[in-house]
Amino acid sequence: MHPDHIAAARDQARSGAWRHLRVRDADRVRWECFPDFLILGPQRTGTTWLYHNLKKHPQVFLPRQKETYFFTTLGRPDHPHFECDCLDDFLVRHLADTPRQLLKRHYDSLRHHGELYRPAVRGEATATNALLAEPVIAELVTVNPDLKAILMLRDPVERAWSHARKDLVRRSGRQPSDVPAPEYDRFFRAGGQRALSDYAGQLRVWSRHLRPGHVFVGDFEMIASAPDRLLTGLHRFLGVRQGARYFNRHLEERINPAGSAEGGVPDAARERLETLLADEIAAYRDLLGLFDPGQSQAVTDRLGFGPVATP
């Protein structure tokens, strides 16, 4: 964070200007550790791949724990992932290197990249950040006006099916055919499945609060088809050094798979999802136009959100 932003955030915290972000002692908060970027998700769009590939860059800090859930559980102490409600604690626990971690990062960076670990940007990667409430987003931006966000797109049907495979199949040790159709239906209609596939809505919300060009839109399919291009685009977006020397062994790995590559979406499930997510599918197809320079402006204007950064 810029020193001017740190001073402003400290003053706002002292005045009690925030409703959602709680600060115990504004003078002791590690403001310099506040995130410069957030991986928004949504779930099953390649966020684990992003996390592992960005985390190894010598100029990028990401927490040892991918999903911290801090921002998504603010004011919700009954949430199963709730850990703390004070920014002071969150930054120390998750966004600051311990001496041991610092030594390890120096060692790894020297070994793999020939340079010391010098984080220029800090990030956080909770896949439900995409659905943060607007008042929370607004407060995050008052802390760091330069905040950036990374949103990944994936075919809504493929995303929902992968989510179901992970939560209903893999976690329970069952096969897809063991799960009764009504159980799939309940899953698809609950748990915010439509909201998770509403990429246009997520972009509208975040673009209302972030500066122009501070939202990066990635395509899940690029993880398989052009991972080097996708990662280079992310490095450029974050303002860190680029080049093949900053790729790592995770570049061409499938991380945390559960979905189309493991048998595809059954016809019955596809039919149900295409009906349920008809509007989201149409908006997703429009959003893919953002990757076509000839159509990006028209699609941006039609959907009603500001400029975004693309690979």
C-alpha positions as CSV (number, residue, x, y, z in Angstrom):
1,M,0.0,0.0,0.0
2,H,1.1,3.5,-0.7
3,P,2.2,5.4,2.4
4,D,-0.5,8.1,1.8
5,H,-3.2,5.4,1.7
6,I,-1.8,3.9,5.0
7,A,-2.1,7.3,6.7
8,A,-5.6,7.8,5.4
9,A,-6.7,4.3,6.5
10,R,-5.3,4.8,9.9
11,D,-7.2,8.0,10.3
12,Q,-10.5,6.4,9.1
13,A,-10.0,3.5,11.5
14,R,-9.4,5.9,14.4
15,S,-12.7,7.7,13.6
16,G,-14.7,4.5,13.5
17,A,-15.8,5.2,9.9
18,W,-16.2,1.5,9.0
19,R,-19.2,-0.6,9.7
20,H,-17.8,-4.0,8.7
21,L,-14.0,-3.8,9.1
22,R,-13.1,-3.9,12.8
23,V,-9.8,-2.5,14.1
24,R,-8.6,-3.0,17.7
25,D,-5.7,-0.5,17.6
26,A,-5.3,1.6,14.5
27,D,-1.7,2.5,15.4
28,R,-0.6,-1.1,15.6
29,V,-2.3,-2.5,12.5
30,R,0.2,-3.9,9.9
31,W,-1.4,-1.6,7.2
32,E,1.5,-2.4,4.8
33,C,0.3,-6.0,4.7
34,F,-3.2,-5.1,3.6
35,P,-4.0,-6.9,0.2
36,D,-3.0,-5.2,-3.0
37,F,-5.1,-7.7,-4.9
38,L,-7.9,-10.3,-4.3
39,I,-8.5,-13.5,-6.3
40,L,-12.3,-13.4,-6.4
41,G,-13.1,-16.8,-7.7
42,P,-15.8,-17.9,-8.1
43,Q,-15.4,-21.6,-7.0
44,R,-14.3,-24.2,-9.6
45,T,-12.9,-21.7,-12.0
46,G,-9.2,-22.4,-11.6
47,T,-8.5,-20.3,-8.5
48,T,-6.3,-23.0,-7.0
49,W,-4.2,-23.0,-10.1
50,L,-3.9,-19.2,-9.9
51,Y,-2.9,-19.4,-6.3
52,H,-0.1,-22.0,-6.8
53,N,1.3,-20.3,-9.8
54,L,1.3,-16.7,-8.5
55,K,2.5,-17.7,-5.0
56,K,5.9,-18.8,-6.3
57,H,6.7,-15.5,-7.9
58,P,9.5,-13.7,-5.9
59,Q,7.6,-10.4,-6.0
60,V,4.2,-11.9,-4.9
61,F,3.0,-12.7,-1.4
62,L,0.0,-15.0,-0.9
63,P,-0.9,-16.6,2.4
64,R,0.2,-20.2,3.2
65,Q,-3.5,-21.0,3.5
66,K,-5.4,-20.3,0.3
67,E,-8.9,-19.8,1.6
68,T,-8.8,-17.4,4.6
69,Y,-12.5,-16.5,4.4
70,F,-11.8,-13.3,6.5
71,F,-13.7,-10.9,4.3
72,T,-16.5,-13.3,3.5
73,T,-17.2,-14.1,7.2
74,L,-17.1,-10.5,8.6
75,G,-19.8,-10.1,11.1
76,R,-20.7,-13.8,10.9
77,P,-19.2,-15.5,14.0
78,D,-21.5,-18.5,13.5
79,H,-20.0,-19.3,10.1
80,P,-18.0,-22.5,10.0
81,H,-15.0,-20.7,8.5
82,F,-15.0,-17.8,10.9
83,E,-11.7,-17.3,12.5
84,C,-11.4,-13.7,13.7
85,D,-13.2,-10.4,13.2
86,C,-10.4,-7.8,13.7
87,L,-8.2,-6.7,10.8
88,D,-5.3,-6.5,13.2
89,D,-5.4,-10.3,13.7
90,F,-6.1,-11.2,10.1
91,L,-3.1,-9.3,8.7
92,V,-0.7,-10.7,11.2
93,R,-2.0,-14.3,10.9
94,H,-2.3,-14.5,7.1
95,L,-0.7,-11.5,5.3
96,A,2.7,-11.2,7.1
97,D,5.7,-13.5,6.7
98,T,7.1,-15.0,9.8
99,P,11.0,-15.0,10.0
100,R,10.9,-18.8,9.2
101,Q,8.7,-18.2,6.2
102,L,10.8,-15.3,5.0
103,L,13.9,-17.5,5.1
104,K,12.2,-20.2,3.1
105,R,10.9,-17.8,0.5
106,H,14.4,-16.4,0.1
107,Y,15.8,-19.8,-0.4
108,D,13.2,-20.9,-2.9
109,S,13.5,-17.7,-4.8
110,L,17.2,-17.9,-5.1
111,R,17.0,-21.6,-6.1
112,H,14.4,-21.2,-8.7
113,H,14.7,-17.6,-9.9
114,G,18.2,-16.5,-9.0
115,E,16.9,-13.6,-6.9
116,L,15.8,-12.8,-3.4
117,Y,12.2,-12.8,-2.4
118,R,11.1,-9.1,-2.4
119,P,7.2,-9.0,-2.3
120,A,5.9,-6.0,-4.3
121,V,2.3,-7.0,-4.0
122,R,0.3,-9.0,-1.5
123,G,-2.8,-10.9,-2.3
124,E,-5.6,-13.0,-0.8
125,A,-7.4,-15.9,-2.5
126,T,-10.8,-16.9,-1.2
127,A,-13.0,-18.2,-4.0
128,T,-16.2,-16.8,-2.5
129,N,-14.8,-13.2,-2.6
130,A,-16.7,-12.8,-5.9
131,L,-19.9,-12.6,-3.9
132,L,-18.8,-10.1,-1.3
133,A,-21.5,-7.6,-0.3
134,E,-21.0,-4.1,-1.9
135,P,-20.7,-2.3,1.5
136,V,-17.7,-4.6,2.4
137,I,-16.1,-4.0,-1.0
138,A,-16.5,-0.2,-0.5
139,E,-14.7,-0.4,2.8
140,L,-11.9,-2.5,1.3
141,V,-11.4,0.2,-1.3
142,T,-11.3,3.0,1.3
143,V,-8.4,1.1,2.9
144,N,-6.6,0.5,-0.4
145,P,-7.9,2.7,-3.3
146,D,-5.5,0.8,-5.6
147,L,-7.0,-2.6,-4.8
148,K,-7.1,-5.0,-7.8
149,A,-9.2,-8.1,-8.4
150,I,-8.9,-11.2,-10.5
151,L,-12.1,-12.9,-11.7
152,M,-12.1,-16.1,-13.7
153,L,-14.8,-17.2,-16.2
154,R,-15.9,-20.7,-16.9
155,D,-18.8,-22.2,-18.8
156,P,-21.6,-22.0,-16.1
157,V,-22.7,-25.6,-16.7
158,E,-19.2,-27.0,-16.4
159,R,-18.6,-24.8,-13.3
160,A,-21.8,-26.0,-11.6
161,W,-21.2,-29.7,-12.4
162,S,-17.6,-29.5,-11.2
163,H,-18.8,-27.9,-8.0
164,A,-21.3,-30.7,-7.5
165,R,-18.7,-33.4,-8.2
166,K,-16.5,-31.8,-5.5
167,D,-19.1,-31.4,-2.8
168,L,-21.5,-34.3,-3.5
169,V,-19.2,-36.9,-5.0
170,R,-15.6,-36.5,-4.1
171,R,-16.1,-35.4,-0.5
172,S,-18.5,-38.2,0.3
173,G,-16.4,-40.9,-1.5
174,R,-19.3,-41.7,-3.9
175,Q,-19.4,-42.1,-7.7
176,P,-21.5,-39.6,-9.7
177,S,-24.1,-42.3,-10.4
178,D,-24.5,-43.0,-6.7
179,V,-25.9,-39.5,-6.1
180,P,-29.7,-39.4,-6.6
181,A,-31.1,-36.9,-9.1
182,P,-33.1,-35.0,-6.4
183,E,-29.9,-34.4,-4.5
184,Y,-28.2,-32.9,-7.5
185,D,-31.3,-30.8,-8.1
186,R,-31.3,-29.5,-4.5
187,F,-27.6,-28.6,-4.9
188,F,-28.0,-26.8,-8.2
189,R,-30.9,-24.8,-6.9
190,A,-29.3,-23.9,-3.5
191,G,-26.0,-22.7,-2.3
192,G,-25.9,-19.7,-4.5
193,Q,-25.3,-21.6,-7.7
194,R,-26.9,-18.9,-9.9
195,A,-25.0,-16.1,-8.1
196,L,-21.7,-18.0,-8.6
197,S,-22.3,-18.2,-12.3
198,D,-23.4,-14.6,-12.7
199,Y,-20.1,-13.3,-13.9
200,A,-21.6,-10.2,-15.4
201,G,-23.2,-9.3,-12.1
202,Q,-20.0,-9.9,-10.2
203,L,-18.1,-7.6,-12.7
204,R,-20.7,-4.9,-12.4
205,V,-20.4,-4.8,-8.6
206,W,-16.6,-4.9,-8.4
207,S,-16.2,-2.4,-11.3
208,R,-18.4,0.1,-9.5
209,H,-15.8,0.3,-6.7
210,L,-12.4,-0.4,-8.3
211,R,-10.5,1.9,-10.5
212,P,-10.6,1.4,-14.3
213,G,-8.4,-1.4,-15.4
214,H,-8.2,-2.9,-11.9
215,V,-10.3,-6.0,-12.7
216,F,-8.5,-8.8,-14.5
217,V,-10.8,-11.3,-16.3
218,G,-9.3,-14.7,-17.0
219,D,-10.7,-17.6,-19.0
220,F,-10.6,-21.0,-17.3
221,E,-10.0,-22.7,-20.7
222,M,-6.7,-20.9,-21.0
223,I,-5.3,-22.9,-18.1
224,A,-5.2,-25.9,-20.4
225,S,-4.8,-24.1,-23.8
226,A,-2.4,-21.2,-23.0
227,P,-1.3,-21.2,-19.4
228,D,1.9,-19.3,-20.2
229,R,-0.1,-16.5,-21.8
230,L,-2.6,-16.4,-18.9
231,L,0.1,-16.2,-16.2
232,T,2.1,-13.6,-18.2
233,G,-1.1,-11.5,-18.4
234,L,-1.5,-11.8,-14.6
235,H,2.1,-10.8,-13.9
236,R,1.6,-7.8,-16.2
237,F,-1.6,-6.9,-14.4
238,L,-0.1,-7.1,-11.0
239,G,3.0,-5.1,-12.1
240,V,5.6,-7.8,-11.3
241,R,8.4,-9.1,-13.5
242,Q,7.4,-11.3,-16.4
243,G,9.0,-14.1,-18.4
244,A,9.4,-17.9,-18.5
245,R,11.8,-17.8,-15.5
246,Y,8.8,-16.9,-13.3
247,F,6.8,-20.0,-14.3
248,N,6.9,-23.0,-12.1
249,R,6.1,-26.7,-12.1
250,H,2.4,-26.0,-11.6
251,L,2.1,-24.2,-14.9
252,E,0.8,-27.2,-16.8
253,E,-0.7,-29.1,-13.9
254,R,-4.3,-29.7,-13.3
255,I,-4.8,-28.8,-9.7
256,N,-7.8,-29.9,-7.6
257,P,-9.7,-31.4,-10.6
258,A,-13.3,-32.4,-10.4
259,G,-15.4,-32.0,-13.5
260,S,-15.5,-32.1,-17.3
261,A,-12.2,-33.9,-17.7
262,E,-13.5,-36.7,-15.5
263,G,-16.3,-38.0,-17.6
264,G,-18.1,-34.8,-18.7
265,V,-21.5,-33.5,-17.7
266,P,-24.2,-36.2,-18.0
267,D,-27.0,-35.3,-20.5
268,A,-29.7,-35.1,-17.8
269,A,-27.6,-32.8,-15.6
270,R,-26.7,-30.6,-18.5
271,E,-30.3,-30.3,-19.5
272,R,-31.3,-29.2,-16.0
273,L,-28.4,-26.8,-15.7
274,E,-29.0,-25.2,-19.1
275,T,-32.6,-24.5,-18.0
276,L,-31.7,-23.2,-14.6
277,L,-28.7,-21.1,-15.8
278,A,-30.1,-19.9,-19.1
279,D,-29.6,-16.2,-18.4
280,E,-26.1,-16.7,-16.9
281,I,-25.1,-18.8,-19.9
282,A,-26.2,-16.1,-22.3
283,A,-24.3,-13.4,-20.3
284,Y,-21.2,-15.7,-20.2
285,R,-21.2,-16.0,-24.0
286,D,-21.3,-12.2,-24.2
287,L,-18.4,-11.9,-21.8
288,L,-16.3,-14.1,-23.9
289,G,-16.4,-11.2,-26.4
290,L,-14.1,-9.3,-24.1
291,F,-11.3,-11.5,-25.4
292,D,-12.0,-10.3,-28.9
293,P,-10.5,-6.8,-29.3
294,G,-13.1,-6.1,-32.0
295,Q,-16.0,-6.7,-29.7
296,S,-14.8,-5.8,-26.3
297,Q,-16.0,-2.2,-26.2
298,A,-19.5,-3.2,-27.4
299,V,-19.8,-6.0,-24.9
300,T,-18.6,-3.7,-22.1
301,D,-21.1,-1.0,-23.0
302,R,-24.0,-3.4,-23.3
303,L,-23.3,-5.1,-19.9
304,G,-22.8,-1.8,-18.1
305,F,-19.5,-2.1,-16.4
306,G,-16.2,-0.2,-16.8
307,P,-12.9,-1.2,-18.4
308,V,-11.3,-4.5,-17.4
309,A,-7.9,-6.0,-18.0
310,T,-7.8,-9.2,-20.0
311,P,-4.9,-11.5,-20.9
